[in-house]
């Protein structure tokens, strides 16, 4: 039996939820790559804010363990994985961002 890996993203707010399938893949590797792309897409505002702070001397102490912003961002994303197939982050504005992979078995 063949399997497909479905990547889904959700942005959950107090009054609304936006949910969409981000991709369907035939390999786990492809789904994990798409999962990271979906995290970047859903969290673009957060990423931009961190990048501004990374380049601001007033926040230098917050980023002293990182040589590059990409290194920081990868570490931040990795720190919000609940499991290898489920990523979640809640910010101070009461938004929750969730990206996950579900596996489905295709039957003949």
GURO-960754 format. One record per residue (C-alpha): residue in one letter; z, x negated, y negated. Coordinates in steps of 0.5 Angstrom, whole numbers, plus 2048, in hexadecimal, padded with zeros to 3 digits. Example, Ala and Ser with C-alpha at 12.3 -4.5 7.8 and 13.67 -1.06 7.14 Angstrom:
GURO-960754
+---------+-----+-----+-----+
: residuo :  c3 :  c1 :  c2 :
+---------+-----+-----+-----+
:       A : 810 : 7E7 : 809 :
:       S : 80E : 7E5 : 802 :
+---------+-----+-----+-----+
end
This chain:
GURO-960754
+---------+-----+-----+-----+
: residuo :  c3 :  c1 :  c2 :
+---------+-----+-----+-----+
:       X : 800 : 800 : 800 :
:       X : 7FE : 7FE : 7F9 :
:       X : 803 : 7FE : 7F3 :
:       X : 802 : 7FE : 7EC :
:       X : 807 : 7FC : 7E7 :
:       X : 808 : 801 : 7E1 :
:       X : 80B : 7FE : 7DA :
:       X : 80E : 803 : 7D5 :
:       X : 811 : 803 : 7CF :
:       X : 816 : 807 : 7CB :
:       X : 818 : 807 : 7C4 :
:       X : 81E : 80C : 7C4 :
:       X : 821 : 80E : 7BD :
:       X : 826 : 814 : 7BB :
:       X : 821 : 819 : 7BA :
:       X : 81B : 817 : 7BE :
:       X : 819 : 813 : 7C4 :
:       X : 812 : 80F : 7C4 :
:       X : 810 : 80D : 7CB :
:       X : 809 : 80B : 7CE :
:       X : 806 : 807 : 7D4 :
:       X : 804 : 800 : 7D2 :
:       X : 800 : 7FE : 7D8 :
:       X : 7FF : 7FF : 7DF :
:       X : 7FE : 7F9 : 7E3 :
:       X : 7FD : 7F7 : 7EA :
:       X : 801 : 7F1 : 7EA :
:       X : 808 : 7F0 : 7E8 :
:       X : 806 : 7E9 : 7E4 :
:       X : 802 : 7EE : 7E0 :
:       X : 807 : 7F3 : 7DF :
:       X : 80C : 7EE : 7DD :
:       X : 807 : 7EB : 7D8 :
:       X : 806 : 7F2 : 7D5 :
:       X : 80D : 7F3 : 7D5 :
:       X : 80E : 7ED : 7D0 :
:       X : 808 : 7EF : 7CC :
:       X : 80B : 7F7 : 7CB :
:       X : 812 : 7F4 : 7C9 :
:       X : 80F : 7F0 : 7C4 :
:       X : 80B : 7F6 : 7C1 :
:       X : 811 : 7FB : 7C1 :
:       X : 815 : 7F6 : 7BE :
:       X : 810 : 7F3 : 7B9 :
:       X : 815 : 7F5 : 7B3 :
:       X : 81B : 7F1 : 7B6 :
:       X : 817 : 7EB : 7B8 :
:       X : 814 : 7EB : 7B1 :
:       X : 81B : 7EB : 7AE :
:       X : 81E : 7E6 : 7B2 :
:       X : 818 : 7E1 : 7B1 :
:       X : 819 : 7E2 : 7A9 :
:       X : 820 : 7E0 : 7AA :
:       X : 81E : 7DA : 7AF :
:       X : 81B : 7D7 : 7A9 :
:       X : 820 : 7D9 : 7A4 :
:       X : 825 : 7D3 : 7A3 :
:       X : 82B : 7D9 : 7A2 :
:       X : 82A : 7DA : 7A9 :
:       X : 829 : 7D3 : 7AC :
:       X : 830 : 7D3 : 7AF :
:       X : 82E : 7D9 : 7B3 :
:       X : 828 : 7D6 : 7B6 :
:       X : 82A : 7CE : 7B7 :
:       X : 829 : 7CE : 7BE :
:       X : 822 : 7D0 : 7BE :
:       X : 81C : 7CB : 7BC :
:       X : 817 : 7D0 : 7BB :
:       X : 817 : 7D8 : 7BA :
:       X : 813 : 7D9 : 7C0 :
:       X : 819 : 7D6 : 7C4 :
:       X : 81E : 7DA : 7C1 :
:       X : 81A : 7E1 : 7C2 :
:       X : 819 : 7DF : 7C9 :
:       X : 820 : 7DE : 7CA :
:       X : 822 : 7E5 : 7C6 :
:       X : 81D : 7E9 : 7CA :
:       X : 820 : 7E6 : 7D1 :
:       X : 827 : 7E7 : 7CF :
:       X : 826 : 7EF : 7CE :
:       X : 823 : 7EF : 7D5 :
:       X : 828 : 7F4 : 7D9 :
:       X : 824 : 7F2 : 7E0 :
:       X : 81D : 7EF : 7E1 :
:       X : 81A : 7F6 : 7E0 :
:       X : 81E : 7F9 : 7DB :
:       X : 81E : 7F6 : 7D4 :
:       X : 823 : 7FA : 7CE :
:       X : 825 : 7F9 : 7C7 :
:       X : 829 : 7FD : 7C2 :
:       X : 829 : 7FB : 7BB :
:       X : 82E : 7FD : 7B5 :
:       X : 829 : 803 : 7B3 :
:       X : 82A : 807 : 7B9 :
:       X : 824 : 805 : 7BC :
:       X : 823 : 803 : 7C4 :
:       X : 81D : 800 : 7C6 :
:       X : 81C : 800 : 7CE :
:       X : 816 : 7FD : 7D2 :
:       X : 816 : 7FD : 7D9 :
:       X : 812 : 7FC : 7E0 :
:       X : 811 : 802 : 7E5 :
:       X : 80E : 800 : 7EC :
:       X : 80A : 806 : 7EF :
:       X : 807 : 805 : 7F6 :
:       X : 800 : 808 : 7F7 :
:       X : 7FE : 80C : 7FD :
:       X : 7F8 : 80C : 800 :
+---------+-----+-----+-----+
end
